[in-house]
């Protein structure tokens, strides 16, 4: 009976987490528009952060509950799922996803950031290294948002009453926090009951669950032929997972990676990121065949995790 209750709590928490993140995103965007902030800036800041809110809340909650393995596993697993599962499905749903030069530049930055962060993880994430990751986050936002000499965009302001929007933002944020609490608590139950490590749960079930916002955004963008949004969503989310999520989590307490994480999961993360950059560099696009290959490789990653490693 306890198992069924924990399953209900896990999926109930996941639903609460995702719905809360969506509610927060919508109303945070409305609040930004009240102050005349453009859609581009909203997308690069508010929406990007909000889509990473599930990973952020779950990882921080995991650290506070003493489950550092789940926190690291969630970030690495989500980044792998974003490329293998999310981008793989998005590539299959459209004839090809065009990669522009600015997308390729961001992909190079993602690869460099991934290499640096993996070195940090191997040596152990301390509060000092966490502060460096958060500093890297501010540098990243500065590079993305710095003025480039174009004319200032005129933005239509939103007239929705501010108190109402603020209330909805608070409700969305509260739902995310409650959902994360339920997910982490139920996940810890299953690690004990099924003798599965916290890192494994974070790498797989929780990682896929918290990647659902990216999946929804990427699929919607590709169906509307908004290729830049699809690629930008994945690259931006992976950057935020490493800089914001791991940075904040390690500020709350040192994070140590398990041996399996170092010898198995991190190499796969580097492999997926390198493949993404290579496809964008060599082909300048992602085709349906590329999408199938990414999904097969992600399936191979899960197979090894559950049946071999």
N, C-alpha and C positions, 0 to 999 in steps of 0.2 A: 504493500500500500504506500509506503514511504517513497518508493521509486516512482510511482505514478504521480505523486504529489510534486516531487522534484522535477519531473519532466514537464508538468503543467507550469511550475514556477519558471523553468528555463525558457520555454516558448512564450509564456506570458510576459516575462521580462524582456525577451527579444522584441516582441510586438510593441511593448511600451517604449523601449529604447528607440526603435526606428520611427515610430509615430511621433514621439517627442522631438526627435532630431528634425523631422520634416516640419513639424509645427513651429519649432524654433527658427528654422531657416526661413520659412515664409514670412514670419512676423519680423525677424531681424532685417530682412530685405525691405520690408515696408517702412520700418523705422529709419533705415539708411536713406530711403527715398524722401522721407520727410525733410531731410537736411540737404537734399539736392545731390546726393551721391549717385554717380552713373552706374548703369548696369554692369559695365566692365569691371569697375572697382568692386562692386558688390560680389560679382562672380569670383574674382581673384582673392577676396578676403572673407566676407561673411559666409558665402555658400561653400567655399573651399574648407573653411574651418568647421562649419556645421556638418559637412559630410564626413569629417574625421571625428566628430563628436562621439560616436559610439566607441571607436577604438580608444579615444582619449579617456572617456569615463570608465570603461572596463579596465584599462591598464592601471589607471590611478587607483581605482577601487581595489584592484588586485594587490597592489603594493601596500595599501593601507591595511589590508587583511592578511598581510604576510605571505602573499603568493607571487613572488617576483618572477618565477618561471612562467607563470601564466601571462604576466605583463609583457615580457620579452617575446614569448611565443605568439601572442596576439598580434604584435606589430609585424614580426617577420612573416607570420602566416598570412596576414592581411595584404602585405605588399606582394607576396607570391600570388595570392588569389586575385589581386587586382590586375596583374599582368596575364597570368595563365587562364583564369576563369572568366573574369569580367571582360578584358580586352579580347580574349579568344572568342567569346560569344558575340561581342560587338562586331568583330571582323567578319564573322560568318553571316550576320544579318544584313550586311551591305556588300556590294561588289568589291569595293576597296575603300580603305580609309587613307586619305591623302595626308602625308606628313610634310609640313612647311618648314622652312629654315628655322623659324623661331621655335617651333616644336622640337626640332633636332637639337638646338642649343640647350633647351630645357632638359632634354633627355641626357645630354652630356653631363650637365650639372647634377642630375639625379644619379648617374653612374658614379661620379666622383664622390658625391655625398654618401652613397651606399658603401663604397669602399672605406671611406673614413669612419663611418659609423660602425661597420663590422670590426674594424681595428679596435675601436673603443669597447665594443661588446666583448671581444676576445680578452682584452686586458681588464675587463670589469668596469661597469658604469658606476661612477662615483658622483656625488653632488657637484664636484668641480667640473667633471666632463659634461654633466647635465647642463650646467650653466653655459658651457661652450656651445652645446647643441642649440640652446635657446638663443644665444647670440647669433648663431648661424641662421636661425629662423628670421630674425630681424633683418639680417643682411639679404636673405632671400626675398623678403617682401620689398625691401628697398630696390633691389634690382628689377623686380617685376613691375613695381608701381612708380618708379622714378620718371619724372617728366622727360619727354622725348622731343620737345620742340613743336608738337602739334597744337592746333588751336584748342582752347578749352571747350569741352563738350557742354552743350546746353542740356540740362536735365529737367524733366517735368517732375515737380515735387508731388509727393503723396499727401493727401489731406485727411487721412484716417486719424482720429483722435489719438494722441500720444499715450495717454493712460491705458487705453484699451490694448494697444499694441504691446506696451511694456508688460501688462498683465499676462498676455498670451505668451510672450517670450519667457516669463518666469514659469508659467505652467509647463511649457515645452521643456525647459531646463530641468524642472522638478521630475517630469516623467522620465527623462533620460537618466537621471541619477537613481531613481527608484528601479528602473529597468536594469541598470548595471548591477545594483545590489542583488537583485534576484538572480541574475545570470551567474555572477561570481559565486554566490552561496550555493546554488544548485550544482555548478560545475565542480566545486570542491567536494560535494557529496559524491559525485560520480567518480572523481579521481580516487576516492577511498573505496567505494563500493566495487568498482571494476578494476582496481589496481592499475589505473592509467595515470601517467605523470601529468602534472599541471601544465607542463610545456606542451605536451601532445594535445591536450584539450584546447589550449590557446592557439596552437598552430593550425588546427583543423576546424572543429565545430564552431568555436567562438570567432575565429578569423573569417570564415565564410559568412557567418551571421552579421558581423559588423561591416562586411564589405557590400552588403545589400544596397545601401544608398548609392555607392559608386556604380554598382551594376545597373540600377534603375536609371541613373543619370546617363551612363554610357550608352545603354540601349536606346533610350529616348533620343539622344543626340545623333546616333548613327541613323536611326529611322528618319530623322529630319534632315539628314545629310550635313549635320554640323560636326564635321570631322575634327576640327580644332578643339571643340568642347570635349569630345570623347577622349582624345589623347591628353588634353590639358587636365581633365578630371583625374585620370589615372596618375599622370606624372605629379600633379600637385598634391594629390592625396598621399602618395608614397613619400613625398618630401615632408609633408606635415607629420606623417606617422613617425618618421625617424627623428625629426627635429623637435616638434612640439610634444608628441606623446612620450617618446623615450626621454627627452630632455626634462619634462615635468616629472615623470615617474622617478627618474634617477635623482632628482632634487629632493624627493621625499624619502629616499633611502637607497643605498647602494644595491645595484642589480647584478647578480652573478648568473652566467649562462651555464647550462648543463653541458656535459661532454657531447651528448647526441646533437644538441643544438649547434655546437661548433663544428662537428665533423659531418653533419648531414644537412641541416636546414639552411645555414648561412651559405654554403656553396651553391645550393639551389637558388637562393635569393640573388646571388651574384650572377648565376647563369641566366636566370630569367631577365634580369636587368640588362645584361650584355646582349642578349638576343633581341630585346626591344630596340636598343640603340642600333644594332647591326641591321635590323629590318628597315628602320627609318633611314639609315645612312645609305645602304646599298640599293634598296628598292624604292625609297621615297614614298612608300605606302605599305599598308597591311592588307593582304588579300584574304579571301575566304580560305584558301589553302593554308595561309599563315595562321588563321584562326583555328583551323582544325589541328594543326601542329602544336599550337600553344595549349589547346585543351587536352590533347593526348599526353603532352609532357606534364601537365598539371595532374592528370589522372595517374601517371607513373609516379609522381611525387607522393600522392596519397597512398597508392598501393605499397610503395616502399615503407612509408611511415607506419602503416597499420599491420603489414604482414611480413616485413623483412627486418627493418631496423628495430 
